[in-house]
Every structure is written in structure tokens, then in C-alpha cells.
Amino acid sequence: MFWHYYNYIAAVMIASQLFFLFQTYRHYRYAVKKSINKHHGYRPRTLLTIPCKGIDNAFEENISSFFNLDYDNFHLCFVVADITDPAYKKLNELKDKLAGRSRALDVCIVAAGRAVGCSQKIHNLLYSCTNASKDVEVFAFADSDASVGSDWLSHLVYPLRKSRHGASTGYRWFVPARNNLASLALSAINGKIAQLLGPTIFNQAWGGSMAIRAETFRRIKLDQIWQRAISDDLSLSYAVKKAHKKIIYAPGCLVASYEKTTWRELFEFARRQFLITRVTIPGTWWFGLCSSIYSLAGFWAGMAIAILAALSSRDMLAFYATVPVIFLVGQICRSILRQKMIARLLPENAHKMKPAMVADILGNCIWSWVLFGCIVSSAVGRTITWRGIRYKLISPTETIIIQEEE
């Protein structure tokens, strides 16, 4: 009886892997094609806000990239919690050094004060948006730990020319600043997630590269949602999709983030990200968990069943053996495609990514287990620590600060 039903299950699993591989190739083609387009016709007045806290890796390189944007109709605003933050002094030094060559209409560095009912990052973003001039048409946001290309802002803003597009987003690619195993794992796991973005309705915004029209921002009442939220990007995604609008992925906004990490830092970071996702957009969290289980079960359970079929001399042994083989080959092919994609999108970092490329392709099965462990670790609890501040997540639109930074 088992073998009778498994014949159908195996057929579905093989077909699904072929479909997922096709979708991955489709996303790859989309990313390569869209990233090389030049956008000159749509340049609305934009406020670009970068919240800062402390000195990140490659801080000067990252901040300098925002001064070098090839976009001549934007305000550039850096926001810290208070002027005692080390980033405040460094930002002023960089402003004195670089502002003269920037195309920004103006560059400001402001202190937003301490957050009360939301994350400090969101508080900083709200401070900037609330004080924006009335002629600003688009709110754009970026993270201080990302290095952007000169055409990044034009790629990010361009999808918003269509009213049905509620928001636009890029994503990050972790470029290991040190090729230790944990940093390579971080790059590989993040790459698996980045590969899911494409011409799909399932896109989620990422706070390090996202934009929304000011009119949409106010109409969906994002300012009110943010006042009690922990995550800027997931709460934005929640509000935009609730308003029945699309989030468009702009591959030209995929940015390099130079990071080195330890295993402890990796699991803390991953658990925080997945826990925020579980509370804010639970459907996406369940999709990630089920996809991870399916990927692992397809290979390992499929291999066990194929061995069992061999030991019991089943007639359809070749068919059963195809299941784990196609899962393994599919994972390797997807790894190769995403590494080819990043070499095309971030060619200046291709030489730095060679160890990560090898680790991603050869260690695919290992990273799948690490990703599964990270997702499972976020299944319980509602408290996180983010940049020295401890939060409790109540709901998608409610957060409590339970311990402020000392």
C-alpha cells in the first residue's frame, strides 16, 4: 500500500522540483534584464533617509556611496537617536568632505531622540518623514551598512511611476569581510532568500532599499502603523498588501553588505529576522518553514526510501532514486544560478565572492540544515534584542520596549 501511494508522491515531488528550477531561472533572467536598464525619465522629488547607529563595517565606504548618487532631485537625510552616537560625529566629517560633490539638493544630519512605542530605527524614519518638505513625492529608505551604486536611487524610484505599485524594494547580498565559516554561511543562507525575489506577488520589502510614494504612505496610514511597530519593512509590506497594491522588486537595487560574523551572531541575527516575520507576516514564516522541511525531506527521506526500495528489490528503483537526485541537482543548480546572478549584478565584488560562491555550491545541504535550525529557533518567544535595545513583539502593529540601551 505504501509503495502505491508513494509512486504518486514521488511524481509530484519530481514535478515540483522541475517547476521550482524553472521559476529560479525565470527570476535569474528577470534580475539580469532589469538590472541593466537605465531610468532617466522619472525623477520625482525624493527624500532619502538613512538611519544610523554606531559605526558599521565599511561605514565610510557605505555612507560615501549615498553622496555619489546619480540623481539630481533628492534630499539626503541621516538620522541618529542623539548626538552622542559615534555615527553623528563621523557623519558630519563625511558631510564636510563629500557634500560639495553630491547632487543632493541638501544634506542634513539630525537627532530624532529616543523611541517610545516603536523600534529606534522606525522612530528615526518617522522623524525624517514627518519633517519632510511638502514638495517631496517619494520617501526612500536605506541602511547604513549597505554600499549602493550610483544608479541605485533611480532604479528604486522608477517602479513607482505606476499607481498600482504600492512600494519598490531591493535587497542585500552579504559579501564576507572575512572568509570564516559563519560568514560564508550567512552569505549562502541570505542568497537563498534573495533568490526568491522576482516578478511575483510574494515579494516583501527590505528596509535597506525600499521606497514608497508619499501619497501612498499617508493613505495607508503607515505613519500610524509605524508608531507601534518593530519592523519598518515588514510592517510596510503588511500595509501595502492590505491596500491591495504590489511590491515591485528592483534588481538594480540589490546592494552589497560587507559583514563578518560568528556562529552566535549569525543565529541571533537569523532568529531575530524570522521571529519578526512570524509576528508581523505569519503566512510568510509558515511558507519558509514548510519550504525548508520540504527541501530537507525531499532529499534525506527520498534517499532513505530509495535505499529501502533497493533492499526490498522493488521494480521501480530507478524512479525512486530520481527523487533525492533531482532534489540535490536542483539545489546545486539554484546555487549556481544565484551566484551567476550576483556576479552580474555586483561585478565589482565578484572576486571577493569566490570563497562564498564555492561554499554556497558545495555546502548546499549543510546550509539547508542551518536555515531550518534558524527558522525553528524563532518558533517560540516574542522578545528580541536589536542594537542594544530589548523589545517585545505583541502584534504586527504593536511593540513594547522592555529595556532601553544603557
C-alpha positions in Angstrom: 0.0 0.0 0.0 2.8 2.4 0.9 4.6 2.0 -2.4 1.3 2.5 -4.3 0.8 6.0 -2.8 4.5 6.8 -2.8 4.5 6.4 -6.6 2.2 9.4 -6.8 4.0 11.4 -4.2 7.4 10.8 -5.9 5.9 12.0 -9.2 4.6 15.2 -7.6 8.0 15.8 -5.9 9.9 15.4 -9.1 7.5 17.7 -11.0 7.6 20.3 -8.2 11.4 20.4 -8.3 11.4 20.9 -12.1 8.9 23.8 -11.6 11.0 25.4 -8.9 14.1 25.2 -11.1 12.1 26.9 -13.9 11.0 29.6 -11.5 14.5 30.2 -10.3 15.8 30.5 -13.9 12.9 32.9 -14.6 13.9 35.1 -11.6 17.5 35.0 -12.7 16.6 36.2 -16.2 14.4 38.9 -14.7 17.1 40.2 -12.4 19.8 40.3 -15.1 17.5 42.0 -17.6 16.1 44.6 -15.2 19.4 45.5 -13.6 21.0 46.8 -16.9 18.1 49.1 -17.7 18.8 52.9 -17.4 16.0 55.0 -16.0 16.1 58.7 -16.8 12.5 59.7 -17.5 11.0 59.5 -14.0 12.8 61.6 -11.3 10.3 62.8 -8.7 11.4 64.9 -5.7 12.6 62.3 -3.2 13.6 62.3 0.4 16.2 59.6 1.1 16.5 58.7 4.8 19.4 56.7 6.2 19.0 55.8 10.0 22.4 55.3 11.7 23.5 53.8 14.9 27.2 53.3 15.7 29.9 52.7 13.1 29.1 49.7 10.9 31.7 47.7 8.9 32.9 49.8 5.9 30.9 52.7 7.3 32.8 55.4 5.4 32.5 53.5 2.1 28.8 52.9 2.6 27.9 56.5 3.5 30.1 57.9 0.7 28.0 55.9 -1.8 24.9 57.9 -0.9 26.8 61.1 -1.6 27.7 59.8 -5.1 24.2 59.0 -6.3 23.4 60.0 -9.9 20.1 61.6 -9.1 19.6 65.3 -9.0 16.2 65.8 -7.3 16.6 64.4 -3.8 17.1 65.4 -0.2 19.6 63.3 1.7 18.9 62.9 5.5 20.9 60.9 8.0 19.2 60.3 11.3 20.7 59.2 14.7 19.0 58.9 18.1 21.1 61.5 19.7 24.3 63.4 19.1 26.3 61.2 21.5 26.1 58.4 18.9 29.6 57.9 17.4 28.0 58.0 14.0 26.9 61.6 14.4 30.5 62.9 14.5 31.6 60.7 11.7 28.6 61.7 9.5 29.4 65.4 10.0 33.0 64.8 9.0 31.9 63.0 5.8 29.4 65.7 5.1 32.2 68.4 5.2 34.3 66.2 3.0 31.7 65.0 0.4 28.7 67.3 0.3 30.3 69.6 -2.2 30.4 66.9 -4.9 26.9 65.4 -4.2 23.9 66.1 -6.4 21.6 66.2 -3.4 19.6 69.3 -3.0 20.7 69.4 0.6 22.3 67.1 3.2 21.1 67.1 6.8 22.2 65.1 9.9 19.6 65.2 12.6 19.0 63.6 16.0 15.5 62.2 16.4 15.5 61.5 20.2 14.7 58.2 21.9 11.9 55.9 20.7 8.9 55.2 22.9 6.5 52.8 21.3 8.3 51.5 18.3 11.8 50.5 17.3 14.5 53.1 17.3 15.0 52.7 13.6 11.4 53.4 12.8 11.4 56.3 15.2 14.3 57.8 13.2 12.5 57.2 9.9 9.2 58.8 11.2 11.1 61.8 12.4 12.6 62.4 8.9 9.3 61.8 7.0 7.3 64.0 9.4 9.6 66.9 8.9 9.8 66.4 5.1 9.0 69.4 2.8 5.6 69.3 1.1 7.0 69.0 -2.4 8.5 65.6 -1.6 6.8 63.0 -3.7 8.7 59.8 -2.7 10.1 58.5 0.6 13.1 56.3 0.0 15.0 54.4 2.8 18.4 52.8 3.0 20.6 51.2 5.7 24.0 52.5 6.8 25.5 49.0 6.4 24.9 48.9 2.6 27.0 50.2 -0.2 24.9 51.4 -3.2 25.7 52.0 -6.8 25.4 55.4 -8.4 22.1 54.5 -10.2 20.6 52.8 -7.1 18.1 55.6 -6.4 16.8 55.8 -10.0 16.3 52.1 -10.1 14.4 52.2 -6.7 12.1 55.1 -7.6 11.3 54.1 -11.2 8.6 51.4 -10.4 6.6 53.9 -8.5 5.6 55.7 -11.7 2.7 53.2 -11.9 -0.1 53.8 -9.4 -0.8 50.1 -8.9 2.7 49.7 -7.5 2.5 50.4 -3.8 6.2 50.2 -3.0 9.5 49.2 -4.5 12.4 47.3 -3.0 15.9 46.0 -3.5 17.7 43.5 -1.3 21.1 42.9 0.2 23.8 40.4 -0.6 26.2 39.7 2.2 29.8 39.9 0.9 32.0 38.2 3.6 34.5 40.7 5.0 36.3 37.6 6.4 36.0 34.2 4.9 35.4 32.3 8.1 32.7 29.5 8.0 30.0 31.5 9.8 30.3 34.5 7.4 30.2 32.1 4.4 27.1 30.5 5.9 25.4 33.9 6.3 26.1 34.8 2.7 24.8 31.4 1.4 21.6 31.5 3.6 20.8 35.1 2.6 21.4 34.2 -1.0 18.7 31.5 -0.8 16.2 34.2 0.3 17.4 36.8 -2.2 16.8 34.4 -5.0 13.0 34.2 -4.2 12.5 37.9 -5.2 11.4 38.5 -8.8 8.3 39.0 -10.9 6.0 37.7 -8.2 3.2 38.9 -5.9 5.0 37.3 -3.0 7.8 40.0 -2.8 8.4 41.6 0.6 10.0 44.9 1.1 13.5 45.2 2.6 14.3 48.2 4.7 17.8 48.7 3.4 16.5 49.5 -0.1 12.8 50.5 -0.3 10.7 53.4 -1.5 7.0 54.4 -1.3 5.1 57.4 -2.7 4.4 60.0 0.0 0.7 60.0 -1.0 0.6 56.2 -0.6 2.5 56.4 2.7 -0.2 58.7 4.1 -3.2 56.9 2.5 -2.4 53.5 4.0 -1.6 55.3 7.3 1.8 53.9 7.5 2.9 56.7 9.9 0.3 55.4 12.4 1.3 51.8 11.9 5.0 52.6 12.4 4.3 54.3 15.7 3.8 50.9 17.3 5.8 48.6 15.1 9.2 46.8 15.3 10.0 46.3 11.7 9.9 49.1 9.1 9.9 46.8 6.1 7.6 44.0 7.1 5.0 46.4 8.5 5.2 48.4 5.3 4.7 45.2 3.3 1.8 44.3 5.5 0.1 47.7 5.0 0.8 47.9 1.2 -0.6 44.4 0.6 -3.6 45.1 2.8 -4.3 48.0 0.5 -4.2 45.5 -2.5 -1.1 47.0 -4.1 2.1 45.3 -5.4 5.6 45.4 -4.0 8.0 45.6 -7.0 11.5 44.1 -6.8 14.1 46.3 -8.5 17.2 44.1 -9.1 19.3 47.2 -9.8 18.9 48.0 -6.1 20.5 44.8 -4.8 23.3 46.1 -2.6 26.5 44.8 -1.2 26.7 44.5 2.6 30.2 43.8 3.9 29.9 41.6 7.0 31.9 39.3 9.2 30.1 37.3 11.8 30.4 34.4 14.3 28.1 31.5 14.7 26.5 33.1 17.8 25.9 36.4 15.9 24.6 34.5 12.9 21.9 32.7 14.9 21.0 35.8 16.9 20.5 37.8 13.7 18.6 35.0 11.9 16.3 34.2 14.8 15.5 38.0 15.2 14.7 38.3 11.5 12.5 35.2 11.4 10.8 36.0 14.7 9.8 39.4 13.4 8.5 37.8 10.3 6.5 35.2 12.4 4.8 38.0 14.3 4.4 40.5 11.5 3.6 38.3 8.5 2.9 34.8 9.8 2.0 33.4 6.4 5.5 34.2 5.1 7.0 32.5 8.1 5.0 29.3 7.7 5.9 29.3 4.0 9.6 29.5 4.9 9.2 26.7 7.5 7.3 24.4 5.2 9.7 25.0 2.3 12.6 24.2 4.5 11.0 21.0 5.7 10.1 20.0 2.2 13.6 20.6 0.9 15.2 18.5 3.6 12.6 15.8 3.5 12.8 15.6 -0.3 16.5 14.7 -0.2 17.0 12.8 3.0 13.7 11.0 3.2 13.8 10.4 -0.5 17.3 8.8 -0.2 16.1 6.6 2.7 13.1 5.4 0.7 15.3 4.7 -2.3 17.7 2.6 -0.1 14.7 0.8 1.3 13.5 0.1 -2.2 16.9 -1.3 -3.2 17.0 -3.6 -0.1 13.5 -4.9 -0.8 14.3 -5.3 -4.6 11.4 -3.0 -5.8 10.8 -2.9 -9.5 10.8 1.0 -9.7 14.1 1.5 -8.0 15.4 4.0 -10.7 12.2 6.1 -10.3 12.6 6.2 -6.5 16.3 7.1 -6.8 15.4 10.0 -9.0 13.7 11.8 -6.1 16.8 12.5 -4.0 18.9 13.0 -7.1 16.7 15.7 -8.5 16.4 17.5 -5.1 20.2 17.6 -4.9 20.7 18.6 -8.5 18.0 21.2 -8.2 19.7 22.8 -5.1 23.0 22.8 -6.8 21.6 24.4 -10.0 19.8 27.1 -8.0 23.1 27.8 -6.1 24.9 28.2 -9.4 22.2 30.5 -10.8 22.2 32.8 -7.8 26.0 33.0 -7.9 25.9 33.8 -11.6 23.2 36.4 -10.9 25.3 38.2 -8.2 28.4 38.2 -10.4 26.3 40.1 -13.0 24.6 42.4 -10.6 27.6 43.2 -8.4 30.6 42.7 -10.7 32.9 44.8 -8.6 32.5 42.3 -5.7 32.9 39.1 -7.8 36.5 38.5 -6.8 35.6 38.9 -3.1 32.8 36.4 -3.5 34.8 33.4 -4.9 35.1 31.6 -1.5 31.4 32.3 -0.8 30.5 31.0 -4.2 32.3 27.7 -3.6 30.9 27.4 -0.1 27.3 28.0 -1.4 27.5 25.4 -4.1 29.4 22.7 -2.3 27.9 23.2 1.1 24.3 23.5 0.0 23.0 20.6 2.1 24.7 21.9 5.2 23.2 25.4 4.8 19.8 23.9 4.4 20.0 22.4 7.9 21.4 25.7 9.3 18.5 27.6 7.7 16.0 25.1 9.1 17.5 25.5 12.6 17.3 29.3 12.4 13.6 29.2 11.4 12.7 26.6 14.1 14.5 28.7 16.8 12.1 31.6 16.0 9.0 29.4 16.6 8.8 30.4 20.3 9.1 33.6 22.2 8.3 37.2 21.3 11.3 39.2 22.6 14.4 40.3 20.7 17.4 42.4 21.3 18.2 44.8 18.4 21.2 47.1 18.5 21.3 47.1 22.3 17.5 47.6 22.9 15.2 44.8 24.0 11.7 44.7 22.5 8.6 42.6 23.0 6.5 42.0 19.8 2.8 42.0 20.6 1.3 42.0 17.1 2.1 43.2 13.6 1.3 46.8 14.7 2.3 46.8 18.4 5.7 46.7 20.1 6.8 47.3 23.6 10.3 48.5 24.6 11.1 46.5 27.7 14.7 47.5 28.2 16.4 50.6 26.7 20.1 50.8 25.9 22.2 51.9 28.9 
